Amino acid sequence: MVSKKIELLVGVFVAFGIAALLMLSLKVANSGISGGGDTYILKAKFDNIGGLKVRSPIKVGGVVVGRVSDISLDDEDYTPVVTLDIYVKYDQFSEATSVAILTAGLLGEQYIGLQPGFIDDSLEMLAPGDFIEDTKPALVLEELIGQFLFSQGSD
């Protein structure tokens, strides 16, 4: 009878441990079981997206304002088109907004960095489905190293 109680307590302890590890891994991955709420879509074309992935964060000054929902190729010019899901509470981006693919740390994950443009009466606000025109592609570390090595070799 005592061994059954001990087995039950060990089982409950193991279940709590697995649940805690699951919650910790979700927290570290910066994603949750539920979504971030209502979103609207913006799109951007890039020359090179590097290692950007679906569900990568979209940040303004370090604050997550959305996630990448889709990456596809344009049918006409075969350039990558990134679909951005922006949280509805951040709906005041003007046409002058720029977007870049940045890297967290030297070898960290890539994310989208939004640089809000100034708000002026002459500028329209970006509407759901609009393309952000001012884009900066990802810096690929291998290309930078190659450029450095070839520039050193020619000296």
N, CA, C and O atoms as a GROMACS GRO file, in nm:
protein
  620
    1MET      N    1   0.082  -0.119   0.000
    1MET     CA    2   0.000   0.000   0.000
    1MET      C    3   0.087   0.126   0.000
    1MET      O    4   0.058   0.222  -0.071
    2VAL      N    5   0.194   0.125   0.080
    2VAL     CA    6   0.284   0.239   0.087
    2VAL      C    7   0.357   0.257  -0.045
    2VAL      O    8   0.380   0.370  -0.088
    3SER      N    9   0.394   0.146  -0.111
    3SER     CA   10   0.466   0.156  -0.238
    3SER      C   11   0.377   0.214  -0.347
    3SER      O   12   0.428   0.284  -0.435
    4LYS      N   13   0.247   0.189  -0.343
    4LYS     CA   14   0.155   0.248  -0.441
    4LYS      C   15   0.149   0.399  -0.425
    4LYS      O   16   0.146   0.472  -0.524
    5LYS      N   17   0.148   0.448  -0.301
    5LYS     CA   18   0.147   0.592  -0.276
    5LYS      C   19   0.276   0.657  -0.324
    5LYS      O   20   0.275   0.765  -0.384
    6ILE      N   21   0.387   0.591  -0.298
    6ILE     CA   22   0.515   0.644  -0.342
    6ILE      C   23   0.521   0.649  -0.495
    6ILE      O   24   0.568   0.747  -0.552
    7GLU      N   25   0.473   0.541  -0.561
    7GLU     CA   26   0.471   0.539  -0.707
    7GLU      C   27   0.382   0.651  -0.762
    7GLU      O   28   0.418   0.714  -0.862
    8LEU      N   29   0.269   0.674  -0.699
    8LEU     CA   30   0.180   0.781  -0.742
    8LEU      C   31   0.246   0.917  -0.724
    8LEU      O   32   0.238   1.001  -0.814
    9LEU      N   33   0.310   0.941  -0.611
    9LEU     CA   34   0.379   1.067  -0.588
    9LEU      C   35   0.494   1.088  -0.687
    9LEU      O   36   0.514   1.198  -0.736
   10VAL      N   37   0.568   0.983  -0.716
   10VAL     CA   38   0.677   0.993  -0.813
   10VAL      C   39   0.620   1.025  -0.951
   10VAL      O   40   0.677   1.107  -1.024
   11GLY      N   41   0.510   0.963  -0.987
   11GLY     CA   42   0.445   0.990  -1.116
   11GLY      C   43   0.398   1.134  -1.127
   11GLY      O   44   0.418   1.197  -1.231
   12VAL      N   45   0.336   1.187  -1.022
   12VAL     CA   46   0.292   1.326  -1.021
   12VAL      C   47   0.413   1.419  -1.030
   12VAL      O   48   0.409   1.519  -1.103
   13PHE      N   49   0.520   1.388  -0.957
   13PHE     CA   50   0.641   1.469  -0.960
   13PHE      C   51   0.700   1.471  -1.101
   13PHE      O   52   0.741   1.577  -1.149
   14VAL      N   53   0.707   1.357  -1.166
   14VAL     CA   54   0.760   1.349  -1.302
   14VAL      C   55   0.672   1.427  -1.399
   14VAL      O   56   0.724   1.496  -1.487
   15ALA      N   57   0.541   1.419  -1.384
   15ALA     CA   58   0.449   1.493  -1.472
   15ALA      C   59   0.469   1.644  -1.455
   15ALA      O   60   0.472   1.717  -1.554
   16PHE      N   61   0.482   1.690  -1.331
   16PHE     CA   62   0.509   1.833  -1.308
   16PHE      C   63   0.645   1.874  -1.366
   16PHE      O   64   0.659   1.984  -1.419
   17GLY      N   65   0.743   1.787  -1.356
   17GLY     CA   66   0.874   1.817  -1.412
   17GLY      C   67   0.870   1.830  -1.564
   17GLY      O   68   0.932   1.920  -1.620
   18ILE      N   69   0.798   1.742  -1.629
   18ILE     CA   70   0.784   1.750  -1.775
   18ILE      C   71   0.709   1.876  -1.815
   18ILE      O   72   0.748   1.943  -1.910
   19ALA      N   73   0.602   1.910  -1.742
   19ALA     CA   74   0.527   2.032  -1.771
   19ALA      C   75   0.615   2.156  -1.752
   19ALA      O   76   0.607   2.250  -1.830
   20ALA      N   77   0.698   2.155  -1.647
   20ALA     CA   78   0.786   2.270  -1.623
   20ALA      C   79   0.890   2.283  -1.735
   20ALA      O   80   0.919   2.394  -1.779
   21LEU      N   81   0.946   2.172  -1.782
   21LEU     CA   82   1.041   2.177  -1.892
   21LEU      C   83   0.976   2.226  -2.021
   21LEU      O   84   1.037   2.300  -2.097
   22LEU      N   85   0.851   2.185  -2.045
   22LEU     CA   86   0.779   2.231  -2.163
   22LEU      C   87   0.757   2.382  -2.157
   22LEU      O   88   0.779   2.452  -2.255
   23MET      N   89   0.713   2.432  -2.043
   23MET     CA   90   0.691   2.576  -2.028
   23MET      C   91   0.822   2.653  -2.041
   23MET      O   92   0.824   2.761  -2.100
   24LEU      N   93   0.929   2.601  -1.986
   24LEU     CA   94   1.060   2.665  -1.996
   24LEU      C   95   1.108   2.671  -2.141
   24LEU      O   96   1.160   2.773  -2.186
   25SER      N   97   1.090   2.561  -2.214
   25SER     CA   98   1.134   2.561  -2.354
   25SER      C   99   1.051   2.657  -2.438
   25SER      O  100   1.105   2.720  -2.528
   26LEU      N  101   0.921   2.669  -2.411
   26LEU     CA  102   0.839   2.766  -2.483
   26LEU      C  103   0.880   2.909  -2.449
   26LEU      O  104   0.880   2.995  -2.536
   27LYS      N  105   0.915   2.934  -2.326
   27LYS     CA  106   0.958   3.067  -2.285
   27LYS      C  107   1.092   3.104  -2.349
   27LYS      O  108   1.110   3.216  -2.395
   28VAL      N  109   1.184   3.009  -2.353
   28VAL     CA  110   1.314   3.034  -2.413
   28VAL      C  111   1.299   3.057  -2.563
   28VAL      O  112   1.370   3.141  -2.620
   29ALA      N  113   1.210   2.985  -2.628
   29ALA     CA  114   1.187   2.999  -2.772
   29ALA      C  115   1.108   3.125  -2.803
   29ALA      O  116   1.083   3.156  -2.919
   30ASN      N  117   1.066   3.198  -2.700
   30ASN     CA  118   0.991   3.322  -2.716
   30ASN      C  119   0.861   3.301  -2.791
   30ASN      O  120   0.820   3.385  -2.870
   31SER      N  121   0.798   3.190  -2.766
   31SER     CA  122   0.667   3.164  -2.823
   31SER      C  123   0.582   3.100  -2.715
   31SER      O  124   0.633   3.044  -2.619
   32GLY      N  125   0.455   3.111  -2.734
   32GLY     CA  126   0.366   3.056  -2.635
   32GLY      C  127   0.272   2.957  -2.698
   32GLY      O  128   0.276   2.932  -2.819
   33ILE      N  129   0.187   2.900  -2.616
   33ILE     CA  130   0.087   2.808  -2.667
   33ILE      C  131  -0.020   2.886  -2.742
   33ILE      O  132  -0.070   2.839  -2.844
   34SER      N  133  -0.054   3.003  -2.693
   34SER     CA  134  -0.154   3.085  -2.761
   34SER      C  135  -0.085   3.192  -2.843
   34SER      O  136   0.033   3.222  -2.821
   35GLY      N  137  -0.158   3.251  -2.936
   35GLY     CA  138  -0.104   3.356  -3.020
   35GLY      C  139  -0.099   3.488  -2.945
   35GLY      O  140  -0.134   3.495  -2.827
   36GLY      N  141  -0.054   3.592  -3.012
   36GLY     CA  142  -0.039   3.722  -2.950
   36GLY      C  143  -0.161   3.811  -2.964
   36GLY      O  144  -0.154   3.929  -2.929
   37GLY      N  145  -0.272   3.759  -3.014
   37GLY     CA  146  -0.391   3.840  -3.032
   37GLY      C  147  -0.416   3.870  -3.179
   37GLY      O  148  -0.360   3.805  -3.267
   38ASP      N  149  -0.502   3.969  -3.204
   38ASP     CA  150  -0.538   4.005  -3.340
   38ASP      C  151  -0.420   4.069  -3.412
   38ASP      O  152  -0.343   4.144  -3.352
   39THR      N  153  -0.409   4.038  -3.540
   39THR     CA  154  -0.299   4.090  -3.620
   39THR      C  155  -0.351   4.143  -3.754
   39THR      O  156  -0.463   4.113  -3.794
   40TYR      N  157  -0.267   4.220  -3.820
   40TYR     CA  158  -0.292   4.257  -3.959
   40TYR      C  159  -0.166   4.230  -4.037
   40TYR      O  160  -0.058   4.216  -3.980
   41ILE      N  161  -0.178   4.221  -4.169
   41ILE     CA  162  -0.068   4.177  -4.254
   41ILE      C  163  -0.006   4.293  -4.329
   41ILE      O  164  -0.076   4.377  -4.386
   42LEU      N  165   0.127   4.297  -4.328
   42LEU     CA  166   0.207   4.382  -4.416
   42LEU      C  167   0.302   4.289  -4.491
   42LEU      O  168   0.332   4.179  -4.444
   43LYS      N  169   0.350   4.334  -4.606
   43LYS     CA  170   0.443   4.252  -4.684
   43LYS      C  171   0.566   4.333  -4.721
   43LYS      O  172   0.561   4.456  -4.727
   44ALA      N  173   0.676   4.262  -4.746
   44ALA     CA  174   0.801   4.328  -4.786
   44ALA      C  175   0.878   4.234  -4.877
   44ALA      O  176   0.883   4.113  -4.854
   45LYS      N  177   0.940   4.292  -4.980
   45LYS     CA  178   1.027   4.216  -5.072
   45LYS      C  179   1.172   4.244  -5.036
   45LYS      O  180   1.210   4.358  -5.011
   46PHE      N  181   1.252   4.139  -5.033
   46PHE     CA  182   1.394   4.150  -5.001
   46PHE      C  183   1.476   4.087  -5.112
   46PHE      O  184   1.429   3.996  -5.181
   47ASP      N  185   1.600   4.133  -5.130
   47ASP     CA  186   1.693   4.068  -5.222
   47ASP      C  187   1.744   3.938  -5.164
   47ASP      O  188   1.765   3.841  -5.236
   48ASN      N  189   1.766   3.936  -5.031
   48ASN     CA  190   1.822   3.819  -4.965
   48ASN      C  191   1.765   3.814  -4.823
   48ASN      O  192   1.774   3.913  -4.750
   49ILE      N  193   1.707   3.701  -4.785
   49ILE     CA  194   1.650   3.691  -4.649
   49ILE      C  195   1.742   3.613  -4.555
   49ILE      O  196   1.710   3.599  -4.437
   50GLY      N  197   1.855   3.564  -4.604
   50GLY     CA  198   1.949   3.492  -4.517
   50GLY      C  199   1.882   3.372  -4.451
   50GLY      O  200   1.823   3.289  -4.520
   51GLY      N  201   1.892   3.363  -4.319
   51GLY     CA  202   1.835   3.251  -4.245
   51GLY      C  203   1.704   3.285  -4.176
   51GLY      O  204   1.668   3.221  -4.077
   52LEU      N  205   1.632   3.384  -4.226
   52LEU     CA  206   1.504   3.422  -4.167
   52LEU      C  207   1.406   3.306  -4.178
   52LEU      O  208   1.402   3.238  -4.281
   53LYS      N  209   1.327   3.285  -4.074
   53LYS     CA  210   1.233   3.174  -4.071
   53LYS      C  211   1.093   3.224  -4.036
   53LYS      O  212   1.075   3.332  -3.979
   54VAL      N  213   0.995   3.142  -4.070
   54VAL     CA  214   0.858   3.169  -4.027
   54VAL      C  215   0.855   3.166  -3.874
   54VAL      O  216   0.923   3.082  -3.813
   55ARG      N  217   0.780   3.253  -3.812
   55ARG     CA  218   0.766   3.273  -3.667
   55ARG      C  219   0.881   3.355  -3.609
   55ARG      O  220   0.887   3.372  -3.488
   56SER      N  221   0.972   3.406  -3.693
   56SER     CA  222   1.076   3.497  -3.643
   56SER      C  223   1.010   3.624  -3.593
   56SER      O  224   0.910   3.668  -3.651
   57PRO      N  225   1.063   3.685  -3.488
   57PRO     CA  226   0.999   3.805  -3.434
   57PRO      C  227   1.020   3.927  -3.523
   57PRO      O  228   1.117   3.937  -3.597
   58ILE      N  229   0.926   4.020  -3.513
   58ILE     CA  230   0.935   4.152  -3.575
   58ILE      C  231   0.947   4.249  -3.460
   58ILE      O  232   0.861   4.254  -3.372
   59LYS      N  233   1.054   4.329  -3.461
   59LYS     CA  234   1.082   4.417  -3.347
   59LYS      C  235   1.094   4.561  -3.390
   59LYS      O  236   1.142   4.592  -3.500
   60VAL      N  237   1.050   4.650  -3.302
   60VAL     CA  238   1.073   4.794  -3.314
   60VAL      C  239   1.146   4.835  -3.188
   60VAL      O  240   1.088   4.834  -3.079
   61GLY      N  241   1.272   4.870  -3.200
   61GLY     CA  242   1.352   4.910  -3.085
   61GLY      C  243   1.362   4.802  -2.980
   61GLY      O  244   1.371   4.833  -2.861
   62GLY      N  245   1.362   4.676  -3.019
   62GLY     CA  246   1.374   4.565  -2.925
   62GLY      C  247   1.241   4.511  -2.874
   62GLY      O  248   1.239   4.408  -2.807
   63VAL      N  249   1.130   4.580  -2.903
   63VAL     CA  250   0.998   4.536  -2.858
   63VAL      C  251   0.934   4.454  -2.970
   63VAL      O  252   0.926   4.499  -3.084
   64VAL      N  253   0.888   4.334  -2.937
   64VAL     CA  254   0.824   4.247  -3.036
   64VAL      C  255   0.686   4.303  -3.070
   64VAL      O  256   0.600   4.317  -2.982
   65VAL      N  257   0.665   4.334  -3.198
   65VAL     CA  258   0.537   4.389  -3.244
   65VAL      C  259   0.465   4.295  -3.339
   65VAL      O  260   0.358   4.327  -3.390
   66GLY      N  261   0.523   4.178  -3.364
   66GLY     CA  262   0.460   4.082  -3.453
   66GLY      C  263   0.552   3.965  -3.482
   66GLY      O  264   0.657   3.949  -3.419
   67ARG      N  265   0.511   3.883  -3.579
   67ARG     CA  266   0.587   3.765  -3.618
   67ARG      C  267   0.580   3.749  -3.770
   67ARG      O  268   0.486   3.795  -3.834
   68VAL      N  269   0.680   3.683  -3.827
   68VAL     CA  270   0.679   3.649  -3.969
   68VAL      C  271   0.583   3.532  -3.987
   68VAL      O  272   0.598   3.429  -3.921
   69SER      N  273   0.485   3.548  -4.077
   69SER     CA  274   0.386   3.441  -4.094
   69SER      C  275   0.410   3.358  -4.220
   69SER      O  276   0.365   3.244  -4.227
   70ASP      N  277   0.480   3.414  -4.320
   70ASP     CA  278   0.500   3.339  -4.443
   70ASP      C  279   0.619   3.395  -4.518
   70ASP      O  280   0.646   3.515  -4.513
   71ILE      N  281   0.690   3.307  -4.587
   71ILE     CA  282   0.800   3.346  -4.675
   71ILE      C  283   0.777   3.274  -4.807
   71ILE      O  284   0.764   3.152  -4.810
   72SER      N  285   0.771   3.351  -4.917
   72SER     CA  286   0.747   3.291  -5.048
   72SER      C  287   0.828   3.366  -5.152
   72SER      O  288   0.892   3.466  -5.123
   73LEU      N  289   0.824   3.315  -5.275
   73LEU     CA  290   0.890   3.381  -5.387
   73LEU      C  291   0.787   3.451  -5.473
   73LEU      O  292   0.679   3.397  -5.498
   74ASP      N  293   0.820   3.571  -5.519
   74ASP     CA  294   0.734   3.643  -5.611
   74ASP      C  295   0.734   3.569  -5.745
   74ASP      O  296   0.839   3.527  -5.793
   75ASP      N  297   0.616   3.553  -5.804
   75ASP     CA  298   0.605   3.478  -5.930
   75ASP      C  299   0.671   3.550  -6.047
   75ASP      O  300   0.713   3.485  -6.143
   76GLU      N  301   0.682   3.682  -6.042
   76GLU     CA  302   0.733   3.758  -6.156
   76GLU      C  303   0.886   3.769  -6.155
   76GLU      O  304   0.951   3.737  -6.255
   77ASP      N  305   0.943   3.814  -6.044
   77ASP     CA  306   1.088   3.839  -6.042
   77ASP      C  307   1.165   3.746  -5.948
   77ASP      O  308   1.285   3.764  -5.929
   78TYR      N  309   1.099   3.650  -5.889
   78TYR     CA  310   1.162   3.549  -5.803
   78TYR      C  311   1.244   3.609  -5.690
   78TYR      O  312   1.353   3.561  -5.659
   79THR      N  313   1.191   3.714  -5.628
   79THR     CA  314   1.252   3.769  -5.508
   79THR      C  315   1.169   3.724  -5.388
   79THR      O  316   1.048   3.707  -5.399
   80PRO      N  317   1.234   3.705  -5.273
   80PRO     CA  318   1.159   3.662  -5.155
   80PRO      C  319   1.059   3.768  -5.108
   80PRO      O  320   1.092   3.887  -5.099
   81VAL      N  321   0.937   3.724  -5.078
   81VAL     CA  322   0.834   3.810  -5.022
   81VAL      C  323   0.806   3.758  -4.881
   81VAL      O  324   0.771   3.642  -4.862
   82VAL      N  325   0.821   3.846  -4.783
   82VAL     CA  326   0.800   3.811  -4.643
   82VAL      C  327   0.668   3.872  -4.598
   82VAL      O  328   0.645   3.992  -4.614
   83THR      N  329   0.580   3.788  -4.542
   83THR     CA  330   0.452   3.834  -4.489
   83THR      C  331   0.467   3.857  -4.340
   83THR      O  332   0.507   3.767  -4.266
   84LEU      N  333   0.435   3.978  -4.297
   84LEU     CA  334   0.452   4.019  -4.157
   84LEU      C  335   0.316   4.027  -4.089
   84LEU      O  336   0.227   4.099  -4.136
   85ASP      N  337   0.299   3.955  -3.980
   85ASP     CA  338   0.178   3.966  -3.898
   85ASP      C  339   0.209   4.064  -3.785
   85ASP      O  340   0.286   4.033  -3.694
   86ILE      N  341   0.150   4.182  -3.793
   86ILE     CA  342   0.173   4.287  -3.693
   86ILE      C  343   0.053   4.291  -3.599
   86ILE      O  344  -0.061   4.286  -3.644
   87TYR      N  345   0.079   4.300  -3.469
   87TYR     CA  346  -0.030   4.309  -3.372
   87TYR      C  347  -0.109   4.438  -3.394
   87TYR      O  348  -0.052   4.544  -3.421
   88VAL      N  349  -0.241   4.427  -3.382
   88VAL     CA  350  -0.331   4.537  -3.415
   88VAL      C  351  -0.303   4.662  -3.332
   88VAL      O  352  -0.324   4.773  -3.381
   89LYS      N  353  -0.256   4.648  -3.211
   89LYS     CA  354  -0.232   4.766  -3.129
   89LYS      C  355  -0.116   4.851  -3.181
   89LYS      O  356  -0.098   4.965  -3.137
   90TYR      N  357  -0.036   4.796  -3.276
   90TYR     CA  358   0.071   4.872  -3.340
   90TYR      C  359   0.032   4.898  -3.485
   90TYR      O  360   0.090   4.840  -3.577
   91ASP      N  361  -0.066   4.985  -3.506
   91ASP     CA  362  -0.119   5.007  -3.641
   91ASP      C  363  -0.086   5.145  -3.697
   91ASP      O  364  -0.151   5.189  -3.791
   92GLN      N  365   0.011   5.214  -3.641
   92GLN     CA  366   0.043   5.350  -3.684
   92GLN      C  367   0.177   5.358  -3.755
   92GLN      O  368   0.259   5.443  -3.720
   93PHE      N  369   0.200   5.272  -3.854
   93PHE     CA  370   0.322   5.279  -3.932
   93PHE      C  371   0.292   5.355  -4.061
   93PHE      O  372   0.196   5.323  -4.131
   94SER      N  373   0.375   5.454  -4.092
   94SER     CA  374   0.353   5.536  -4.212
   94SER      C  375   0.422   5.473  -4.333
   94SER      O  376   0.494   5.374  -4.320
   95GLU      N  377   0.400   5.532  -4.449
   95GLU     CA  378   0.464   5.485  -4.572
   95GLU      C  379   0.616   5.498  -4.566
   95GLU      O  380   0.686   5.430  -4.641
   96ALA      N  381   0.666   5.583  -4.479
   96ALA     CA  382   0.810   5.605  -4.468
   96ALA      C  383   0.880   5.500  -4.381
   96ALA      O  384   0.999   5.511  -4.356
   97THR      N  385   0.807   5.399  -4.336
   97THR     CA  386   0.863   5.294  -4.253
   97THR      C  387   0.961   5.210  -4.334
   97THR      O  388   0.935   5.177  -4.450
   98SER      N  389   1.074   5.176  -4.273
   98SER     CA  390   1.170   5.088  -4.339
   98SER      C  391   1.181   4.958  -4.259
   98SER      O  392   1.149   4.952  -4.140
   99VAL      N  393   1.226   4.854  -4.327
   99VAL     CA  394   1.236   4.723  -4.265
   99VAL      C  395   1.370   4.660  -4.306
   99VAL      O  396   1.413   4.671  -4.420
  100ALA      N  397   1.434   4.595  -4.209
  100ALA     CA  398   1.563   4.530  -4.233
  100ALA      C  399   1.564   4.394  -4.164
  100ALA      O  400   1.496   4.373  -4.065
  101ILE      N  401   1.644   4.305  -4.220
  101ILE     CA  402   1.665   4.175  -4.156
  101ILE      C  403   1.792   4.187  -4.073
  101ILE      O  404   1.900   4.211  -4.127
  102LEU      N  405   1.778   4.168  -3.943
  102LEU     CA  406   1.888   4.186  -3.849
  102LEU      C  407   1.921   4.054  -3.780
  102LEU      O  408   1.843   3.959  -3.787
  103THR      N  409   2.036   4.049  -3.716
  103THR     CA  410   2.078   3.929  -3.644
  103THR      C  411   2.098   3.963  -3.498
  103THR      O  412   2.161   4.063  -3.465
  104ALA      N  413   2.044   3.878  -3.411
  104ALA     CA  414   2.062   3.895  -3.266
  104ALA      C  415   2.197   3.834  -3.229
  104ALA      O  416   2.211   3.712  -3.222
  105GLY      N  417   2.296   3.920  -3.204
  105GLY     CA  418   2.429   3.872  -3.172
  105GLY      C  419   2.506   3.836  -3.298
  105GLY      O  420   2.456   3.856  -3.409
  106LEU      N  421   2.626   3.784  -3.281
  106LEU     CA  422   2.710   3.753  -3.396
  106LEU      C  423   2.657   3.634  -3.475
  106LEU      O  424   2.654   3.639  -3.598
  107LEU      N  425   2.616   3.530  -3.407
  107LEU     CA  426   2.565   3.411  -3.474
  107LEU      C  427   2.423   3.377  -3.432
  107LEU      O  428   2.380   3.262  -3.444
  108GLY      N  429   2.349   3.475  -3.382
  108GLY     CA  430   2.216   3.449  -3.330
  108GLY      C  431   2.109   3.438  -3.437
  108GLY      O  432   2.138   3.437  -3.556
  109GLU      N  433   1.985   3.430  -3.390
  109GLU     CA  434   1.873   3.417  -3.482
  109GLU      C  435   1.850   3.547  -3.558
  109GLU      O  436   1.886   3.655  -3.510
  110GLN      N  437   1.792   3.537  -3.674
  110GLN     CA  438   1.760   3.655  -3.751
  110GLN      C  439   1.616   3.696  -3.723
  110GLN      O  440   1.529   3.613  -3.698
  111TYR      N  441   1.594   3.826  -3.727
  111TYR     CA  442   1.462   3.880  -3.702
  111TYR      C  443   1.441   4.002  -3.791
  111TYR      O  444   1.535   4.052  -3.852
  112ILE      N  445   1.317   4.047  -3.798
  112ILE     CA  446   1.283   4.166  -3.877
  112ILE      C  447   1.287   4.287  -3.784
  112ILE      O  448   1.227   4.287  -3.677
  113GLY      N  449   1.358   4.389  -3.827
  113GLY     CA  450   1.363   4.515  -3.753
  113GLY      C  451   1.286   4.621  -3.830
  113GLY      O  452   1.322   4.655  -3.943
  114LEU      N  453   1.182   4.674  -3.770
  114LEU     CA  454   1.104   4.782  -3.831
  114LEU      C  455   1.155   4.916  -3.779
  114LEU      O  456   1.176   4.932  -3.659
  115GLN      N  457   1.176   5.009  -3.868
  115GLN     CA  458   1.214   5.145  -3.830
  115GLN      C  459   1.097   5.235  -3.872
  115GLN      O  460   1.082   5.267  -3.990
  116PRO      N  461   1.014   5.275  -3.774
  116PRO     CA  462   0.896   5.356  -3.811
  116PRO      C  463   0.938   5.487  -3.875
  116PRO      O  464   1.030   5.556  -3.829
  117GLY      N  465   0.868   5.520  -3.981
  117GLY     CA  466   0.891   5.649  -4.046
  117GLY      C  467   0.818   5.758  -3.972
  117GLY      O  468   0.734   5.731  -3.886
  118PHE      N  469   0.850   5.881  -4.005
  118PHE     CA  470   0.784   5.993  -3.940
  118PHE      C  471   0.638   6.000  -3.984
  118PHE      O  472   0.603   5.958  -4.094
  119ILE      N  473   0.554   6.054  -3.897
  119ILE     CA  474   0.412   6.068  -3.926
  119ILE      C  475   0.387   6.212  -3.967
  119ILE      O  476   0.414   6.305  -3.892
  120ASP      N  477   0.335   6.228  -4.087
  120ASP     CA  478   0.314   6.359  -4.145
  120ASP      C  479   0.178   6.358  -4.215
  120ASP      O  480   0.129   6.252  -4.254
  121ASP      N  481   0.118   6.474  -4.231
  121ASP     CA  482  -0.012   6.481  -4.298
  121ASP      C  483  -0.002   6.440  -4.444
  121ASP      O  484  -0.101   6.394  -4.502
  122SER      N  485   0.116   6.456  -4.505
  122SER     CA  486   0.132   6.422  -4.646
  122SER      C  487   0.152   6.272  -4.668
  122SER      O  488   0.142   6.224  -4.781
  123LEU      N  489   0.180   6.196  -4.561
  123LEU     CA  490   0.204   6.053  -4.573
  123LEU      C  491   0.082   5.973  -4.529
  123LEU      O  492   0.014   6.008  -4.433
  124GLU      N  493   0.057   5.866  -4.600
  124GLU     CA  494  -0.051   5.774  -4.565
  124GLU      C  495   0.001   5.673  -4.464
  124GLU      O  496   0.121   5.645  -4.457
  125MET      N  497  -0.090   5.618  -4.386
  125MET     CA  498  -0.055   5.508  -4.298
  125MET      C  499  -0.061   5.378  -4.377
  125MET      O  500  -0.142   5.365  -4.470
  126LEU      N  501   0.023   5.282  -4.342
  126LEU     CA  502   0.020   5.153  -4.410
  126LEU      C  503  -0.109   5.081  -4.374
  126LEU      O  504  -0.145   5.069  -4.257
  127ALA      N  505  -0.178   5.033  -4.475
  127ALA     CA  506  -0.303   4.958  -4.455
  127ALA      C  507  -0.273   4.809  -4.462
  127ALA      O  508  -0.171   4.769  -4.519
  128PRO      N  509  -0.360   4.726  -4.406
  128PRO     CA  510  -0.338   4.582  -4.414
  128PRO      C  511  -0.322   4.537  -4.559
  128PRO      O  512  -0.400   4.573  -4.647
  129GLY      N  513  -0.218   4.457  -4.583
  129GLY     CA  514  -0.189   4.406  -4.716
  129GLY      C  515  -0.090   4.490  -4.796
  129GLY      O  516  -0.046   4.447  -4.902
  130ASP      N  517  -0.055   4.609  -4.746
  130ASP     CA  518   0.039   4.697  -4.816
  130ASP      C  519   0.180   4.640  -4.813
  130ASP      O  520   0.216   4.562  -4.724
  131PHE      N  521   0.260   4.681  -4.912
  131PHE     CA  522   0.402   4.646  -4.917
  131PHE      C  523   0.482   4.759  -4.855
  131PHE      O  524   0.455   4.877  -4.880
  132ILE      N  525   0.582   4.724  -4.776
  132ILE     CA  526   0.678   4.820  -4.726
  132ILE      C  527   0.786   4.832  -4.833
  132ILE      O  528   0.849   4.733  -4.868
  133GLU      N  529   0.805   4.952  -4.884
  133GLU     CA  530   0.894   4.972  -4.998
  133GLU      C  531   1.041   4.976  -4.960
  133GLU      O  532   1.125   4.923  -5.034
  134ASP      N  533   1.074   5.037  -4.848
  134ASP     CA  534   1.214   5.056  -4.808
  134ASP      C  535   1.262   4.933  -4.730
  134ASP      O  536   1.233   4.920  -4.611
  135THR      N  537   1.335   4.844  -4.798
  135THR     CA  538   1.383   4.722  -4.734
  135THR      C  539   1.534   4.713  -4.744
  135THR      O  540   1.595   4.762  -4.839
  136LYS      N  541   1.593   4.648  -4.643
  136LYS     CA  542   1.737   4.624  -4.641
  136LYS      C  543   1.758   4.474  -4.622
  136LYS      O  544   1.708   4.417  -4.525
  137PRO      N  545   1.832   4.409  -4.713
  137PRO     CA  546   1.847   4.264  -4.705
  137PRO      C  547   1.935   4.220  -4.587
  137PRO      O  548   1.999   4.302  -4.521
  138ALA      N  549   1.935   4.090  -4.564
  138ALA     CA  550   2.016   4.032  -4.457
  138ALA      C  551   2.163   4.038  -4.493
  138ALA      O  552   2.200   4.024  -4.610
  139LEU      N  553   2.246   4.059  -4.392
  139LEU     CA  554   2.391   4.048  -4.409
  139LEU      C  555   2.428   3.903  -4.382
  139LEU      O  556   2.406   3.852  -4.272
  140VAL      N  557   2.484   3.838  -4.482
  140VAL     CA  558   2.521   3.697  -4.468
  140VAL      C  559   2.667   3.693  -4.424
  140VAL      O  560   2.755   3.744  -4.493
  141LEU      N  561   2.691   3.632  -4.309
  141LEU     CA  562   2.823   3.629  -4.248
  141LEU      C  563   2.928   3.568  -4.341
  141LEU      O  564   3.041   3.616  -4.347
  142GLU      N  565   2.891   3.462  -4.412
  142GLU     CA  566   2.986   3.397  -4.502
  142GLU      C  567   3.031   3.492  -4.613
  142GLU      O  568   3.148   3.492  -4.651
  143GLU      N  569   2.938   3.572  -4.665
  143GLU     CA  570   2.973   3.668  -4.770
  143GLU      C  571   3.067   3.776  -4.716
  143GLU      O  572   3.162   3.816  -4.783
  144LEU      N  573   3.041   3.823  -4.594
  144LEU     CA  574   3.129   3.923  -4.535
  144LEU      C  575   3.270   3.870  -4.513
  144LEU      O  576   3.368   3.940  -4.538
  145ILE      N  577   3.280   3.746  -4.466
  145ILE     CA  578   3.411   3.685  -4.444
  145ILE      C  579   3.483   3.668  -4.577
  145ILE      O  580   3.603   3.694  -4.587
  146GLY      N  581   3.410   3.624  -4.680
  146GLY     CA  582   3.469   3.609  -4.812
  146GLY      C  583   3.520   3.741  -4.868
  146GLY      O  584   3.629   3.746  -4.924
  147GLN      N  585   3.442   3.848  -4.852
  147GLN     CA  586   3.486   3.979  -4.898
  147GLN      C  587   3.611   4.025  -4.823
  147GLN      O  588   3.703   4.083  -4.882
  148PHE      N  589   3.614   3.999  -4.693
  148PHE     CA  590   3.730   4.037  -4.613
  148PHE      C  591   3.854   3.961  -4.658
  148PHE      O  592   3.961   4.020  -4.674
  149LEU      N  593   3.840   3.829  -4.678
  149LEU     CA  594   3.956   3.749  -4.717
  149LEU      C  595   4.006   3.787  -4.854
  149LEU      O  596   4.127   3.794  -4.875
  150PHE      N  597   3.915   3.812  -4.950
  150PHE     CA  598   3.959   3.848  -5.085
  150PHE      C  599   4.020   3.987  -5.088
  150PHE      O  600   4.112   4.012  -5.166
  151SER      N  601   3.971   4.077  -5.004
  151SER     CA  602   4.030   4.212  -5.001
  151SER      C  603   4.170   4.206  -4.938
  151SER      O  604   4.258   4.283  -4.976
  152GLN      N  605   4.191   4.116  -4.841
  152GLN     CA  606   4.323   4.102  -4.779
  152GLN      C  607   4.421   4.034  -4.875
  152GLN      O  608   4.540   4.065  -4.872
  153GLY      N  609   4.372   3.943  -4.959
  153GLY     CA  610   4.458   3.871  -5.051
  153GLY      C  611   4.508   3.959  -5.164
  153GLY      O  612   4.615   3.933  -5.219
  154SER      N  613   4.434   4.064  -5.200
  154SER     CA  614   4.476   4.149  -5.312
  154SER      C  615   4.576   4.256  -5.269
  154SER      O  616   4.638   4.320  -5.354
  155ASP      N  617   4.594   4.276  -5.139
  155ASP     CA  618   4.689   4.377  -5.090
  155ASP      C  619   4.831   4.331  -5.096
  155ASP      O  620   4.922   4.405  -5.058
   0.00000   0.00000   0.00000
